Amino acid sequence: MLPEKSDMVKGEHINLSINGKRIFRNLGFSIEPGERVCFTGPSGKGKSTLLKMLQGYVLPDSGIIEINGKKMDPLNIKQIRSDMSYIPQNINMPVNDGTELLKMLRLVNKTEIIQDIMHSLDLEGNMIARPFDEMSGGQKQRIIIAICLSLDRDIILLDEPTSALDDESTGNLVKVIKGLNRKTIISASHNPIWIRSSDKTILL
């Protein structure tokens, strides 16, 4: 049984404008522990911005964001981020391959776990050492996802996680995400397969 509100994510009366453009007006949402929630909507509606806001990289003009029962403010942003794993849409990395990324993130001890996740995503484990510039976008995206999932954080944020994946690879990723135990999954996507797999969809 999931602990009550152990990683509740909540937004209330959120307003945000960037460069004079209104992004959110009185936005509210509530995400329960263990839910798989997808924010969706047309491009430019603020899906990626919202994920950055949940990490404290973008702060609302007004309104409240609570994570794990803590109101986000400059004093606790670092602590809040430590409970999260973020998988960005832009997967350009300052390294040449997955092994270098593991060293940079100090995750070499999780190599076997990462390779197991890669197998579930229909990738050979030895691809962790293949140069990124020799891979397709979908292969690189799946390796980055596997590495980020190995962090084993309570809240997982995914920004357009299927952007470089075909339907079969998307289906494999859905199975992996559904198999995660007691994780709160918050994503931004317009992929219909991914959206249907979510417990709840929030239209922006």
Summary of the structure (lengths in Angstrom):
residues: 204
radius of gyration: 16.9
end to end distance: 30.9
largest distance: 48.1
contacts: 608
relative contact order: 0.20
helix: 36%
strand: 26%
